[in-house]
């Protein structure tokens, strides 16, 4: 039903008639669209790029030597395909490089068995093989900490509760259904909001502002206010736990991760002891140049973690033998990889495509986000291969530090186009800060397109509250209706680098994609690897990215912008 509706809508647009209204038809070079399609679908190199980015140059943890090697490879590859002005563009803050050299963890007494586990990023190593008794650190309140005082020296702690594991009676992989797409297509215009800097009373304490920022983020996740309150209380307790055990001589800490089963481990960065009342913006991260020494930290497969708790509850005393061998490198700036196809008569105006280049460390950073990086590199290759001569310059940005808060893309936007005074960290991602200070190139910028929702096929695009983009996108998608990319939604989507552009009033968009196995299987997990990537979906996404970039570069006018008073303030996810 929806496909028929969209096809009719496309016909109305192509004839310039919609409910009795006339408007200018968006120009689309159908011959160039055919060339893009044929090159992208018949001569694709996207999976070869994927293999290099994952099998050879994965993972790509921010600031790590692996990230640098991957960047050098991408730079050389872009130069090989004929891109111009290929270069690294540095950004701060500095971060410590971290590499996991080797790891093993085993239960060595009773019914001995190897543990399925993975150290957290920027965890310290164990300086050789260590052994320790497992202790279930079941502290549900601050008062519970007292019963463990003086009893944890030399122990390895199980820090989280047992997780319930259920059978999967439905497939983990999922494509957007017709009902899903129709609901998105019918979404209302997101309510405009003022920048956070104007919302917050200057008299509010730093902690109150931090809590308010976090509550706003959690509401974006669908949490109720009461659930957000419980979450914040848990965070405060967890901080006190880390502070406590850091003084008790603990050898290492284990947890079960927030989700995952069947050997899939979702693991991110190690925790650093904080002052429980410190504002969120002042928290120290494990990668920080001045981060303190922390306890080795490991995430276990949920089934193994649960077994260990049950053993301890039955009176068993499992002992762990473990070796975590890591290497830190001196703190340094991060960098983005930038390249372009120069424009002709409008070469001073810019169209950008991009994706984040960094990843987490347990897998090889395949669906998050070598897929997006490969799609963008392939789109640039396609345009060069067919001899495209864009009017505007088409530029690619492969961003670093996205997983640490969109650092790379925010730095790029701030340097070239402008930013809000005093905006840092989470507040910057959510449109916070003071007055918006723009640079001259802000007016020369046309539009940015991002790919960062996993391996799934593109099904359309989030309009990010920009109603003026509807007729443009509809015309651009019309030649590719048979590729199942037809849905336009006014909805916002958060959590990735288009927000850096949208946050300063520039048109920035993320494509709407099929979820496939993103949340239950690959996103930030040890199973984020090449084999989970869908080749045909990446070919389709590359064709659409190339088409959108080319069409934007050829318009008589720059891409339409949202009203200056509108700030969608999308929440990260």
LINZI-V412025 format. One record per backbone hydrogen bond with DSSP energy under -0.5 kcal/mol. CO is the residue of the C=O (numbers start at 1). NH is the residue of the N-H. Records with the same first field share a line. If there is no record, write none. Layout:
# LINZI-V412025
CO = NH + NH
This chain:
# LINZI-V412025
1 = 5
2 = 6
3 = 7
4 = 8
5 = 9
6 = 10
7 = 11
8 = 12
9 = 13
10 = 14
11 = 15
12 = 16 + 17
13 = 16
16 = 23
18 = 21
21 = 18
28 = 30
29 = 33
30 = 34
31 = 35
32 = 36
33 = 37
34 = 38
35 = 39
36 = 40
37 = 41
38 = 42 + 43
39 = 43
45 = 49
46 = 50
47 = 51
48 = 52
49 = 53
50 = 54
51 = 55 + 56
52 = 57
54 = 58
60 = 359
61 = 64
64 = 68
65 = 69
66 = 70
67 = 71
68 = 72
69 = 73
70 = 74
71 = 75
72 = 76
73 = 77
74 = 78
75 = 79
76 = 80
77 = 81
78 = 83
79 = 82
84 = 340
85 = 87
87 = 338
89 = 336
91 = 334
94 = 289
95 = 332
97 = 329
99 = 101 + 327
102 = 325
104 = 323
105 = 115
106 = 108 + 321
107 = 113
110 = 112
113 = 107
115 = 117
116 = 301
118 = 299
120 = 123
121 = 270
130 = 322
132 = 320
133 = 156
135 = 137 + 158
136 = 138
137 = 139
138 = 140
142 = 145
143 = 146
144 = 147
145 = 148
146 = 149
148 = 151
152 = 155
155 = 251 + 252
156 = 135
157 = 159 + 254
158 = 137
164 = 166
167 = 169
174 = 516
177 = 181
178 = 182
179 = 183
180 = 184
181 = 185
182 = 186
184 = 187
195 = 198 + 199
196 = 200
201 = 204
205 = 209
206 = 210
207 = 211
208 = 212
209 = 213
210 = 214
211 = 215
212 = 216
213 = 217
214 = 218
215 = 219
216 = 220
217 = 221
218 = 221 + 223
219 = 222
224 = 228
225 = 229
226 = 230
227 = 231
228 = 232
229 = 233
230 = 234
231 = 235
232 = 236
233 = 237
234 = 238
235 = 239
236 = 240
237 = 241
238 = 242
239 = 243
240 = 244
241 = 245
242 = 246
243 = 247
244 = 247
245 = 248 + 250
249 = 154
251 = 296
252 = 157
253 = 298
254 = 159
255 = 300
259 = 266
261 = 264
263 = 265
264 = 266
265 = 267 + 526
268 = 121
270 = 286
274 = 276
275 = 278
279 = 282
280 = 283
285 = 288
287 = 96
288 = 291
296 = 253
297 = 120
298 = 255
299 = 118
301 = 305
302 = 306
303 = 307
304 = 308
305 = 309
306 = 310
307 = 311
308 = 312
309 = 313
310 = 314
311 = 314 + 316
312 = 315
318 = 134
319 = 108
320 = 132
321 = 106
322 = 130
323 = 104 + 325
324 = 126 + 127 + 326
325 = 101 + 102
327 = 99
329 = 97
332 = 95
334 = 91
336 = 89 + 338
337 = 398
338 = 87
339 = 396
340 = 84 + 342
341 = 394
344 = 347
346 = 349 + 393
349 = 393
350 = 446 + 447
351 = 395
352 = 449
353 = 397
354 = 451
355 = 399
365 = 370
366 = 371
367 = 454
369 = 373
370 = 374
371 = 375
372 = 376
373 = 377
374 = 378
375 = 379
376 = 380
377 = 381
378 = 382
379 = 383
380 = 384
381 = 385
382 = 386
383 = 388
384 = 387
390 = 344
391 = 344 + 346
393 = 351 + 395
394 = 341
395 = 353
396 = 339
397 = 355 + 399
398 = 337
399 = 357 + 358
400 = 408
401 = 404 + 407
402 = 405 + 406
406 = 410
407 = 411
408 = 412
409 = 413
410 = 414
411 = 415
412 = 416
413 = 417 + 418
417 = 439
419 = 437
420 = 423
421 = 434
422 = 424
424 = 427 + 428
425 = 429
426 = 430
427 = 432
428 = 431
435 = 421 + 437
436 = 438
437 = 419
439 = 442
440 = 443
441 = 445
442 = 445
444 = 350
447 = 352
448 = 509
449 = 354
450 = 511
457 = 514
459 = 486 + 487
460 = 512
461 = 463 + 489
463 = 466
465 = 467
466 = 469
467 = 470
469 = 473
470 = 474
471 = 475
472 = 476
473 = 477
474 = 478
475 = 479
477 = 480
478 = 481
480 = 483 + 485
481 = 484
484 = 486
487 = 461
489 = 463
490 = 465
491 = 464
496 = 499
497 = 500 + 501
498 = 501 + 502
499 = 503
501 = 504 + 506
502 = 505
507 = 448
509 = 450
510 = 462
511 = 513
512 = 459 + 460
514 = 456
515 = 518
516 = 174
517 = 521 + 522
518 = 523
522 = 524 + 525
524 = 267
525 = 528
527 = 529
528 = 364 + 366
529 = 532
530 = 533
533 = 535
534 = 538
535 = 539
536 = 540
537 = 541
538 = 542
539 = 543
540 = 544
541 = 545
542 = 546
543 = 547
544 = 548
545 = 549
546 = 550
547 = 551
548 = 552
549 = 553
550 = 554
551 = 554 + 555
552 = 555
553 = 392
563 = 566
567 = 193
